[in-house]
């Protein structure tokens, strides 16, 4: 047996072990760099807890940089590095292109270096998650950390609602709950809550213990309460999109439309501001006007944009749209890289939900067998053969479905928020790429997703999205 076959056999043997059979050995292909992953887990937990920003004895300590750099060094000197997904080099090129746009905007080398310092933690976080969280157990660990962060922020918001101030000392803004640091804006809190919700639903559905199910039900209730307390319209729309896509894929379009008649009033209950959405409303008009200014920046600077992080130098308000923000700051090339990075993560999770080994439909396989003179294969035998050849575990599909729904929520909410470089995005993308790489390790026959084979698709899709944004902005301005 050659080396590849031996590795395939080893991976498949590990994938068939029952959940109670113990952890993989440290040298297991889908659990590399255990020390790096342990430090990464602590780092991600502190992203949400953020004690260095509200515990007096920890203020000023470089806890986060020390943790992420230590994790990176442990990974760098570890064995069995798995970096076979296209997102690694797409994001790498984007991280190099972004400081270049600052230089082209005439801001100088120091500003370009500041851009690198700002982007480096995001890239390293993505890299470490995507390269180490390959096993299902580690993917679920990342999910639990994001769910835990959502519960923590929701509890903080509930305390603000009941007492007027959270344990961090932070108070609500205009009656809307918020956290600290990078989650100081209610919209950022809402974005984290809505992307964690499908993960909590996945764990609930796959939990077998009564206590765990009860705990998860309470957690989902707390997160929904937190979503209400953010009073974020973008978050509510993202929640509606998640529920709609889930219902559509599970129950079909007709039942989904019927369920929407009940669900839409419930969404209005979660936000007091949802019924104020209109192009003429003051807040909405300000956003549309910012979108228009972003489009004008793109027209004036189509190649390099106005420079990474420089949108605010050209407009009083932020873009309030993650897609337009990238277009305005990085131009068409930068937007293509960002859009392809984000979109390919979503496509990967979509494709993992179904078998890609059967490249031809059943009817075509039957017809080909009959044309070739073989009458032994019936429709049932073809289906049985396809089923037997499909080695992708249902657990891998279920994880992909949960991450796919989280992406739906993020993609919807980010249309109304300037969160192009949000840490939540890189946590989510890192987990998705990790699951993709781990699934391929457990199923070597699973076809690899090669970016350059889909280059034209992403060029067309990103270009179409630019046209869509352009006409959408002009339509909304005409209605205001």
C-alpha positions as a printed NumPy array, in Angstrom:
array([[  0.   ,   0.   ,   0.   ],
       [  1.504,   3.379,  -0.969],
       [  1.867,   6.339,   1.367],
       [ -1.293,   8.133,   0.227],
       [ -3.42 ,   5.036,   0.686],
       [ -1.98 ,   4.471,   4.159],
       [ -2.796,   8.057,   5.184],
       [ -6.319,   7.698,   3.761],
       [ -6.87 ,   4.476,   5.713],
       [ -5.61 ,   6.077,   8.941],
       [ -7.85 ,   9.125,   8.566],
       [-10.919,   6.997,   7.777],
       [-10.244,   4.782,  10.81 ],
       [-10.141,   7.859,  13.047],
       [-13.334,   9.26 ,  11.504],
       [-15.212,   6.055,  12.357],
       [-14.317,   6.109,  16.062],
       [-17.332,   6.73 ,  18.3  ],
       [-17.46 ,  10.024,  20.184],
       [-16.728,   8.289,  23.521],
       [-13.645,   6.433,  22.302],
       [-11.266,   9.149,  23.484],
       [ -9.32 ,  11.97 ,  21.9  ],
       [ -7.062,  11.629,  18.934],
       [ -3.375,  11.395,  19.555],
       [ -1.489,  14.679,  19.205],
       [ -0.13 ,  13.478,  15.856],
       [ -3.609,  12.923,  14.398],
       [ -3.816,  14.602,  10.966],
       [ -6.884,  16.664,  11.863],
       [ -5.609,  17.772,  15.294],
       [ -2.246,  19.414,  14.551],
       [ -0.311,  21.801,  16.813],
       [ -2.125,  21.088,  20.117],
       [ -0.173,  23.768,  22.027],
       [ -0.964,  26.402,  19.405],
       [ -4.641,  25.435,  19.455],
       [ -4.761,  25.639,  23.27 ],
       [ -3.352,  29.174,  23.21 ],
       [ -5.671,  30.064,  20.329],
       [ -8.67 ,  28.845,  22.337],
       [ -7.709,  31.124,  25.226],
       [ -7.161,  34.015,  22.825],
       [-10.602,  33.631,  21.207],
       [-12.235,  33.386,  24.639],
       [-10.574,  36.654,  25.695],
       [-11.755,  38.34 ,  22.493],
       [-15.23 ,  38.167,  24.03 ],
       [-14.465,  38.415,  27.764],
       [-11.955,  41.299,  27.31 ],
       [-10.809,  41.469,  30.977],
       [ -7.884,  43.684,  29.98 ],
       [-10.399,  46.469,  29.298],
       [-12.433,  46.389,  32.515],
       [-10.388,  44.593,  35.202],
       [ -8.151,  47.319,  36.734],
       [ -5.235,  44.999,  37.532],
       [ -5.058,  43.8  ,  33.894],
       [ -5.421,  47.138,  32.127],
       [ -2.428,  48.057,  30.008],
       [ -1.079,  44.522,  29.817],
       [ -0.48 ,  43.284,  26.216],
       [ -2.359,  40.051,  26.888],
       [ -3.928,  39.651,  23.468],
       [ -0.815,  40.316,  21.333],
       [  1.244,  38.015,  23.557],
       [ -1.282,  35.178,  23.236],
       [ -1.75 ,  35.357,  19.477],
       [  1.981,  35.689,  18.776],
       [  2.768,  32.763,  21.09 ],
       [  0.124,  30.636,  19.373],
       [  1.547,  31.6  ,  15.972],
       [  5.094,  30.637,  16.974],
       [  3.954,  27.279,  18.362],
       [  2.118,  26.629,  15.088],
       [  5.047,  27.818,  12.975],
       [  7.383,  25.262,  14.53 ],
       [  4.825,  22.448,  14.617],
       [  4.571,  19.553,  12.182],
       [  1.844,  18.618,   9.71 ],
       [  0.81 ,  22.128,   8.686],
       [ -2.378,  22.02 ,   6.601],
       [ -2.842,  25.134,   4.456],
       [ -4.46 ,  23.688,   1.355],
       [ -7.455,  26.017,   1.016],
       [ -7.42 ,  28.94 ,  -1.464],
       [ -8.48 ,  31.445,   1.199],
       [ -4.982,  31.445,   2.682],
       [ -3.411,  33.068,  -0.368],
       [ -6.476,  35.162,  -1.318],
       [ -6.447,  36.8  ,   2.093],
       [ -2.659,  37.057,   1.994],
       [ -2.788,  39.038,  -1.254],
       [ -5.579,  41.209,   0.17 ],
       [ -3.492,  41.958,   3.261],
       [ -0.621,  43.091,   1.039],
       [ -2.848,  45.09 ,  -1.299],
       [ -4.578,  47.037,   1.489],
       [ -1.455,  48.923,   2.722],
       [ -0.574,  49.598,  -0.916],
       [ -3.844,  51.521,  -1.315],
       [ -2.789,  53.705,   1.621],
       [  0.504,  54.493,  -0.104],
       [ -1.282,  55.255,  -3.372],
       [ -3.539,  57.645,  -1.469],
       [ -0.413,  59.602,  -0.518],
       [ -0.61 ,  58.878,   3.206],
       [  3.01 ,  57.807,   3.571],
       [  4.847,  54.725,   4.807],
       [  3.918,  55.209,   8.47 ],
       [  0.199,  55.051,   7.647],
       [  0.765,  51.947,   5.514],
       [  2.61 ,  50.299,   8.407],
       [ -0.291,  51.183,  10.718],
       [ -2.614,  49.412,   8.283],
       [ -0.414,  46.311,   8.447],
       [ -0.444,  46.411,  12.259],
       [ -4.248,  46.693,  12.223],
       [ -4.745,  43.833,   9.758],
       [ -2.093,  41.406,  11.044],
       [ -4.078,  40.1  ,  14.067],
       [ -7.069,  39.404,  11.811],
       [ -5.004,  37.406,   9.342],
       [ -3.114,  35.485,  12.026],
       [ -6.361,  34.654,  13.826],
       [ -7.867,  33.336,  10.601],
       [ -4.688,  31.42 ,   9.761],
       [ -4.447,  29.703,  13.136],
       [ -8.112,  28.699,  13.293],
       [ -8.172,  27.491,   9.69 ],
       [ -4.929,  25.518,  10.096],
       [ -5.503,  23.95 ,  13.52 ],
       [ -9.255,  23.505,  14.175],
       [ -9.544,  20.671,  11.667],
       [-11.312,  18.011,  13.698],
       [-15.043,  18.091,  14.367],
       [-14.261,  18.387,  18.066],
       [-12.145,  21.502,  17.492],
       [-14.725,  23.049,  15.141],
       [-17.328,  22.571,  17.846],
       [-14.906,  24.173,  20.325],
       [-14.759,  27.273,  18.138],
       [-18.545,  27.254,  17.937],
       [-18.878,  26.982,  21.716],
       [-16.521,  29.923,  22.17 ],
       [-18.633,  32.083,  19.851],
       [-21.837,  30.912,  21.541],
       [-20.277,  31.605,  24.934],
       [-19.352,  35.105,  23.788],
       [-22.926,  35.68 ,  22.619],
       [-24.323,  34.507,  25.966],
       [-21.834,  36.687,  27.849],
       [-22.761,  39.825,  25.914],
       [-26.47 ,  39.035,  26.166],
       [-26.19 ,  38.604,  29.95 ],
       [-24.295,  41.889,  30.105],
       [-27.087,  43.553,  28.143],
       [-29.768,  42.046,  30.369],
       [-27.946,  43.431,  33.407],
       [-27.868,  46.834,  31.717],
       [-31.59 ,  46.573,  31.101],
       [-32.368,  45.646,  34.706],
       [-29.873,  47.824,  36.586],
       [-28.776,  50.466,  34.081],
       [-25.118,  49.381,  33.96 ],
       [-23.207,  46.192,  33.15 ],
       [-20.432,  44.606,  35.198],
       [-17.872,  46.224,  32.888],
       [-19.175,  49.665,  33.82 ],
       [-20.646,  50.157,  30.344],
       [-24.131,  51.668,  30.031],
       [-26.699,  51.423,  27.211],
       [-26.733,  53.972,  24.414],
       [-30.156,  55.402,  23.573],
       [-31.701,  52.455,  25.402],
       [-29.757,  49.9  ,  23.324],
       [-27.419,  47.449,  25.058],
       [-23.733,  47.286,  24.236],
       [-20.519,  45.701,  25.442],
       [-16.93 ,  47.022,  25.508],
       [-13.98 ,  47.241,  23.127],
       [-14.717,  46.086,  19.607],
       [-18.275,  45.278,  20.731],
       [-19.025,  48.776,  22.02 ],
       [-21.587,  49.374,  19.272],
       [-25.006,  47.647,  19.636],
       [-24.749,  46.596,  15.991],
       [-21.476,  44.761,  16.643],
       [-23.068,  42.936,  19.549],
       [-26.047,  42.019,  17.375],
       [-23.764,  40.738,  14.627],
       [-22.041,  38.358,  17.053],
       [-25.337,  37.178,  18.524],
       [-27.029,  36.431,  15.212],
       [-24.053,  34.509,  13.804],
       [-23.803,  32.403,  16.986],
       [-27.495,  31.478,  16.944],
       [-27.322,  28.791,  14.177],
       [-24.383,  27.208,  16.01 ],
       [-26.413,  26.975,  19.211],
       [-29.309,  25.472,  17.249],
       [-26.935,  22.902,  15.742],
       [-25.597,  21.867,  19.163],
       [-29.145,  21.656,  20.508],
       [-30.262,  19.389,  17.704],
       [-27.248,  17.103,  18.065],
       [-27.142,  16.982,  21.851],
       [-28.254,  13.684,  23.407],
       [-28.172,  14.614,  27.094],
       [-31.259,  16.166,  28.647],
       [-29.262,  18.594,  30.78 ],
       [-27.256,  19.789,  27.768],
       [-30.405,  20.301,  25.72 ],
       [-32.034,  22.267,  28.541],
       [-28.915,  24.41 ,  28.921],
       [-28.807,  25.098,  25.189],
       [-32.506,  25.996,  25.101],
       [-31.907,  28.54 ,  27.858],
       [-28.85 ,  29.831,  25.973],
       [-30.859,  30.336,  22.781],
       [-33.493,  32.202,  24.772],
       [-30.83 ,  34.452,  26.321],
       [-29.311,  35.174,  22.893],
       [-32.74 ,  36.061,  21.45 ],
       [-33.329,  38.379,  24.406],
       [-29.944,  39.928,  23.708],
       [-30.865,  40.445,  20.044],
       [-33.995,  42.289,  21.164],
       [-31.969,  44.487,  23.535],
       [-29.576,  45.546,  20.755],
       [-32.605,  46.906,  18.861],
       [-30.515,  46.56 ,  15.698],
       [-32.568,  46.523,  12.514],
       [-29.783,  44.879,  10.536],
       [-29.55 ,  42.116,  13.142],
       [-33.306,  41.489,  13.018],
       [-33.219,  41.28 ,   9.23 ],
       [-30.288,  38.86 ,   9.484],
       [-32.284,  36.701,  11.903],
       [-35.168,  36.682,   9.433],
       [-32.809,  35.668,   6.627],
       [-31.414,  32.774,   8.696],
       [-34.869,  31.482,   9.57 ],
       [-36.065,  31.927,   5.987],
       [-33.147,  30.047,   4.4  ],
       [-33.352,  27.288,   6.999],
       [-37.095,  26.84 ,   6.435],
       [-36.751,  27.002,   2.659],
       [-34.076,  24.316,   2.517],
       [-35.834,  22.068,   5.035],
       [-39.532,  22.531,   4.294],
       [-39.727,  24.091,   0.823],
       [-40.78 ,  27.468,  -0.468],
       [-44.553,  27.125,   0.068],
       [-44.322,  26.241,   3.769],
       [-41.72 ,  28.943,   4.23 ],
       [-44.063,  31.587,   2.801],
       [-46.836,  30.402,   5.101],
       [-44.501,  30.462,   8.11 ],
       [-43.374,  33.98 ,   7.159],
       [-46.889,  35.253,   7.815],
       [-46.357,  34.302,  11.461],
       [-42.625,  35.061,  11.697],
       [-42.676,  38.629,  10.324],
       [-44.855,  40.042,  13.16 ],
       [-42.547,  38.294,  15.642],
       [-39.537,  40.056,  14.105],
       [-41.256,  43.412,  14.584],
       [-41.706,  42.464,  18.248],
       [-37.922,  42.006,  18.574],
       [-37.16 ,  45.549,  17.374],
       [-38.977,  48.798,  18.026],
       [-37.139,  50.383,  15.105],
       [-37.922,  47.855,  12.389],
       [-41.072,  49.649,  11.278],
       [-39.062,  52.839,  10.694],
       [-37.121,  51.356,   7.76 ],
       [-37.692,  53.534,   4.715],
       [-35.435,  55.549,   2.407],
       [-36.971,  58.774,   3.724],
       [-36.388,  58.064,   7.426],
       [-33.561,  60.251,   8.776],
       [-31.21 ,  57.453,   9.84 ],
       [-31.883,  55.392,   6.718],
       [-31.424,  58.405,   4.447],
       [-28.067,  59.136,   6.071],
       [-26.977,  55.588,   5.298],
       [-28.122,  55.744,   1.696],
       [-26.326,  59.056,   1.288],
       [-23.15 ,  57.434,   2.684],
       [-23.6  ,  54.586,   0.209],
       [-23.837,  57.114,  -2.611],
       [-20.65 ,  58.837,  -1.482],
       [-18.918,  55.448,  -1.388],
       [-19.955,  54.74 ,  -4.965],
       [-18.612,  58.16 ,  -5.995],
       [-15.294,  57.369,  -4.309],
       [-15.115,  54.181,  -6.356],
       [-15.857,  56.027,  -9.596],
       [-13.112,  58.559,  -8.831],
       [-10.593,  55.888,  -7.724],
       [-11.556,  52.586,  -9.401],
       [ -8.192,  50.808,  -9.017],
       [ -6.873,  51.641,  -5.538],
       [ -9.883,  53.342,  -3.951],
       [ -9.374,  56.12 ,  -1.408],
       [ -7.166,  53.902,   0.749],
       [ -7.7  ,  51.354,   3.503],
       [ -9.323,  52.935,   6.568],
       [ -9.664,  56.337,   4.884],
       [-13.398,  56.392,   4.104],
       [-13.967,  58.671,   7.095],
       [-11.556,  61.229,   5.63 ],
       [-13.89 ,  61.679,   2.673],
       [-17.292,  61.461,   4.339],
       [-18.606,  62.397,   7.782],
       [-20.528,  59.137,   8.238],
       [-19.063,  55.679,   7.836],
       [-20.277,  53.662,   4.854],
       [-22.85 ,  51.617,   6.843],
       [-22.361,  48.877,   4.251],
       [-19.454,  46.411,   4.338],
       [-19.494,  45.867,   0.584],
       [-19.503,  49.549,  -0.35 ],
       [-16.84 ,  50.261,   2.274],
       [-14.42 ,  47.819,   0.605],
       [-15.267,  49.157,  -2.855],
       [-14.626,  52.738,  -1.795],
       [-11.415,  52.048,   0.133],
       [ -9.757,  49.3  ,  -1.95 ],
       [-11.172,  49.778,  -5.444],
       [-12.217,  47.   ,  -7.809],
       [ -9.136,  44.725,  -7.3  ],
       [ -9.37 ,  44.879,  -3.51 ],
       [-13.11 ,  44.321,  -3.584],
       [-12.65 ,  41.284,  -5.825],
       [-10.188,  39.764,  -3.349],
       [-12.394,  40.492,  -0.327],
       [-15.57 ,  39.311,  -2.049],
       [-13.92 ,  36.106,  -3.295],
       [-12.462,  35.379,   0.148],
       [-15.792,  35.853,   1.907],
       [-17.907,  34.269,  -0.817],
       [-15.73 ,  31.182,  -1.284],
       [-16.076,  30.371,   2.416],
       [-19.857,  30.431,   1.993],
       [-19.721,  28.322,  -1.174],
       [-17.513,  25.733,   0.524],
       [-20.031,  25.286,   3.324],
       [-22.84 ,  25.043,   0.773],
       [-21.048,  22.369,  -1.246],
       [-20.163,  20.307,   1.813],
       [-23.858,  19.923,   2.578],
       [-24.245,  17.562,  -0.342],
       [-22.102,  14.97 ,  -2.094],
       [-19.852,  16.269,  -4.843],
       [-18.642,  12.812,  -5.829],
       [-21.673,  12.208,  -8.017],
       [-21.   ,  14.584, -10.869],
       [-23.863,  13.285, -13.032],
       [-27.556,  13.004, -12.145],
       [-29.124,   9.566, -11.67 ],
       [-31.107,   9.68 , -14.921],
       [-27.931,  10.363, -16.918],
       [-26.117,   7.425, -15.297],
       [-29.068,   5.102, -16.136],
       [-29.286,   6.312, -19.743],
       [-25.539,   5.901, -20.249],
       [-25.663,   2.356, -18.894],
       [-28.528,   1.487, -21.278],
       [-26.789,   3.028, -24.274],
       [-23.712,   0.97 , -23.445],
       [-25.894,  -2.153, -23.462],
       [-26.017,  -2.76 , -19.724],
       [-29.554,  -3.438, -18.56 ],
       [-28.571,  -4.702, -15.123],
       [-28.454,  -1.255, -13.486],
       [-31.86 ,   0.02 , -12.515],
       [-32.639,   3.377, -10.935],
       [-32.587,   1.839,  -7.464],
       [-29.243,   0.141,  -8.033],
       [-27.705,   3.398,  -9.264],
       [-29.012,   5.245,  -6.218],
       [-27.669,   2.505,  -3.951],
       [-24.273,   2.656,  -5.641],
       [-24.112,   6.442,  -5.294],
       [-25.158,   6.185,  -1.656],
       [-22.501,   3.575,  -0.943],
       [-19.805,   5.658,  -2.627],
       [-20.696,   8.744,  -0.62 ],
       [-18.36 ,   8.644,   2.368],
       [-18.998,  12.17 ,   3.644],
       [-20.316,  11.787,   7.19 ],
       [-23.633,  13.345,   8.164],
       [-21.872,  15.099,  11.031],
       [-19.676,  16.965,   8.548],
       [-22.755,  17.994,   6.598],
       [-24.511,  19.177,   9.759],
       [-21.545,  21.331,  10.762],
       [-21.446,  22.817,   7.266],
       [-25.176,  23.614,   7.418],
       [-24.773,  25.464,  10.716],
       [-21.817,  27.5  ,   9.452],
       [-23.64 ,  28.226,   6.2  ],
       [-26.583,  29.705,   8.118],
       [-24.194,  31.774,  10.237],
       [-22.728,  33.168,   7.014],
       [-26.232,  34.016,   5.78 ],
       [-26.755,  36.034,   8.942],
       [-23.421,  37.806,   8.663],
       [-23.838,  38.564,   4.949],
       [-27.284,  40.072,   5.579],
       [-26.362,  42.142,   8.641],
       [-23.122,  43.393,   7.081],
       [-25.129,  44.92 ,   4.224],
       [-26.253,  47.55 ,   6.744],
       [-23.033,  47.779,   8.767],
       [-19.409,  48.726,   8.06 ],
       [-17.923,  45.462,   9.288],
       [-15.712,  44.472,   6.369],
       [-12.803,  43.728,   8.7  ],
       [-14.756,  42.609,  11.766],
       [-13.062,  40.023,  13.987],
       [-16.332,  38.071,  13.874],
       [-15.907,  37.675,  10.095],
       [-12.426,  36.183,  10.449],
       [-13.498,  33.888,  13.287],
       [-16.329,  32.608,  11.114],
       [-14.225,  32.257,   7.951],
       [-11.416,  30.568,   9.87 ],
       [-13.836,  28.006,  11.321],
       [-15.362,  27.34 ,   7.9  ],
       [-11.994,  26.795,   6.203],
       [-10.886,  24.589,   9.1  ],
       [-13.99 ,  22.445,   8.672],
       [-13.386,  22.242,   4.917],
       [ -9.773,  21.141,   5.406],
       [-10.677,  18.666,   8.128],
       [-13.46 ,  17.158,   6.028],
       [-11.043,  16.599,   3.159],
       [ -8.555,  14.947,   5.505],
       [-11.249,  12.549,   6.673],
       [-12.473,  12.057,   3.08 ],
       [ -9.501,  12.22 ,   0.682],
       [-11.773,  11.479,  -2.291],
       [-13.729,  14.692,  -1.675],
       [-12.947,  17.043,  -4.534],
       [-10.805,  20.048,  -3.641],
       [-12.164,  23.545,  -4.191],
       [ -9.671,  25.241,  -6.494],
       [-10.008,  28.996,  -6.755],
       [ -8.543,  29.443, -10.23 ],
       [-11.01 ,  26.931, -11.626],
       [-13.727,  29.313, -10.434],
       [-11.896,  32.574, -11.196],
       [-14.312,  33.632, -13.943],
       [-17.28 ,  32.89 , -11.667],
       [-15.933,  35.15 ,  -8.927],
       [-15.003,  37.875, -11.402],
       [-18.529,  37.787, -12.828],
       [-20.222,  37.569,  -9.418],
       [-18.232,  40.384,  -7.834],
       [-18.767,  42.544, -10.923],
       [-22.504,  41.843, -10.857],
       [-22.646,  42.778,  -7.17 ],
       [-21.033,  46.145,  -7.961],
       [-23.679,  46.831, -10.594],
       [-26.388,  45.752,  -8.148],
       [-25.063,  48.105,  -5.472],
       [-24.866,  51.002,  -7.936],
       [-28.465,  50.702,  -9.115],
       [-29.776,  49.935,  -5.614],
       [-28.285,  53.148,  -4.246],
       [-29.728,  55.237,  -7.058],
       [-33.129,  53.597,  -6.684],
       [-33.226,  54.284,  -2.942],
       [-32.163,  57.895,  -3.482],
       [-34.992,  58.357,  -5.986],
       [-37.474,  57.029,  -3.41 ],
       [-36.226,  59.212,  -0.566]])
